[in-house]
Amino acid sequence: MLRTTAVIFDWAGTTVDFGSLAPVRALQKLFAGRGIEVTEQEARHDMGIHKKDHIRALLSRKTAGQPSETIVEALFAEFIPMQTESLVDCSAVIPGVAETAQKLRARGIRIGSTTGYTRPMLEVLLARAAKEGYAPDCALCPDDAGAGRPWPWMCYLAAIEMRTYPMYTMVKIGDTISDIEEGLNAGMWTVGVARTGNMIGLTEQQLTGLTIAEQAARLSAGHRKLSAAGAHYTIDGVADFYPLLEQIEERLARGERP
């Protein structure tokens, strides 16, 4: 029987930073410094892609034109220290992540990760996550593979580094549309995370402060968006993933492929 060989997790909003707040705050601060107001919804629109691409896309929409690469590079240079500072405050491991990773390893499953952050930003996350019990076997950023999401290159490189194959025995888990596209383009099973990340965009305290009806409505909308993007499964958070392994492996046994 075919077994799952690896699971590749996203970072912000999936394994750390409940609500995926760090990138939003940094982007809003960056553009505010140039006299451009960016709403939280606008900042979240392209979440998950390489941060330079994210800045380029956001600038294009806000200025109604194709920005020069000189301006994009200047903004990106300003953004890096802002994002790094924001990560220090918003990088706690989400409850249930470390425990889920331990269960996966007990089954012989490798743990990988991909992100839209740069390598220095990723190193900040890796250091804190390790102290809180989560340390993936492989952690890649767009510069490692030559391009970020939705391209599948980071997932391919992760498979090479972890020595896992075929791609259809691997699972990609993330909280953004670009995460789902990345996994699908790589030929992997994809799982969307609705509650802890970009789809809702609230801290755990903010979310639980809503009425039960409001929470349910937002959660339902998040699941629908991720499913519409092509996710094979959607879950509230990483803590809910482990039971899905049996379902995925049963589908593999029947000859199904992502």
C-alpha positions, -999 to 999 in steps of 0.1 A, spaced: 0 0 0 13 34 -10 21 56 20 24 94 24 61 102 22 62 139 31 41 168 42 52 203 32 38 231 54 35 268 48 47 292 76 27 323 85 -9 315 92 -3 278 89 24 268 114 32 301 130 17 336 134 -20 328 140 -39 351 117 -9 358 94 -4 393 108 33 399 103 32 404 66 1 425 67 15 449 93 48 452 74 32 459 41 8 485 55 38 503 72 58 502 41 32 518 18 21 543 45 57 556 45 51 564 8 18 581 15 -2 552 1 -30 537 23 -33 499 20 -62 482 37 -58 448 53 -79 432 26 -56 447 -1 -25 435 17 -39 399 20 -50 397 -17 -17 381 -29 -6 366 3 18 337 1 38 347 -30 74 360 -29 74 392 -10 90 412 -38 63 399 -62 37 408 -35 49 444 -33 50 446 -71 14 434 -74 2 456 -47 19 487 -61 5 479 -95 -31 479 -82 -26 510 -61 -10 531 -88 -30 516 -117 1 509 -138 31 487 -141 57 499 -116 93 503 -125 117 477 -111 137 505 -96 108 514 -74 100 478 -66 136 471 -56 136 502 -34 104 493 -17 116 457 -12 148 470 5 127 491 28 104 462 35 130 437 47 138 453 81 101 461 86 91 425 80 119 411 102 109 434 130 73 423 126 83 386 127 98 390 161 64 400 175 43 376 153 60 342 150 47 320 178 40 284 168 3 278 164 -12 253 189 -12 217 177 15 222 151 45 207 170 23 177 181 11 170 146 47 171 133 57 146 159 28 122 149 38 125 113 75 117 120 63 87 140 49 73 108 81 79 89 68 110 71 93 138 64 84 174 72 92 201 47 83 238 45 80 266 19 74 303 22 72 336 5 97 351 29 134 357 22 161 335 37 169 359 66 132 362 75 129 324 74 158 320 97 140 342 123 110 318 121 132 287 122 150 298 154 118 306 173 98 276 161 126 252 171 125 266 206 87 259 206 91 223 194 86 226 156 116 220 134 110 209 98 135 187 80 136 211 51 129 248 49 129 266 16 123 302 3 118 314 -33 155 324 -38 165 287 -31 145 275 -60 146 305 -84 110 314 -80 82 314 -55 45 304 -56 25 295 -75 54 278 -93 61 243 -79 99 246 -78 102 249 -40 82 217 -36 103 199 -61 135 210 -44 121 200 -10 114 165 -25 150 163 -37 164 175 -3 142 151 17 146 122 -8 109 117 -10 89 106 -41 67 103 -61 51 138 -58 17 122 -55 26 107 -22 33 142 -8 9 167 8 11 205 7 -7 224 35 -12 261 36 -36 290 43 -35 309 10 -47 304 -26 -11 305 -37 -3 276 -14 -30 255 -30 -18 265 -65 18 256 -55 8 221 -44 -14 214 -73 12 226 -98 37 202 -81 13 173 -84 6 170 -47 -24 165 -25 -34 199 -12 -49 209 22 -62 244 29 -61 259 64 -90 282 70 -91 292 107 -56 302 116 -45 321 86 -51 345 58 -87 335 50 -99 350 83 -70 371 93 -77 374 130 -57 365 161 -71 337 181 -82 362 207 -99 384 181 -116 353 166 -130 339 198 -142 374 207 -167 372 178 -202 357 183 -205 320 175 -226 329 144 -199 354 132 -171 328 137 -191 302 118 -198 325 89 -162 336 85 -149 300 88 -174 287 63 -163 314 38 -127 305 43 -133 269 36 -153 277 5 -125 299 -9 -98 273 -4 -120 246 -19 -128 268 -49 -90 272 -54 -88 234 -58 -78 222 -23 -85 185 -20 -93 190 17 -98 220 40 -93 220 77 -95 246 105 -59 243 115 -29 220 113 -40 202 145 -69 187 124 -47 173 96 -35 139 110 -69 121 106 -68 129 69 -38 107 63 -59 76 63 -82 91 37 -54 102 14 -37 68 17 -69 50 9 -73 71 -22 -37 63 -32 -44 25 -27 -74 29 -51 -51 43 -77 -63 79 -73 -39 107 -79 -41 144 -70 
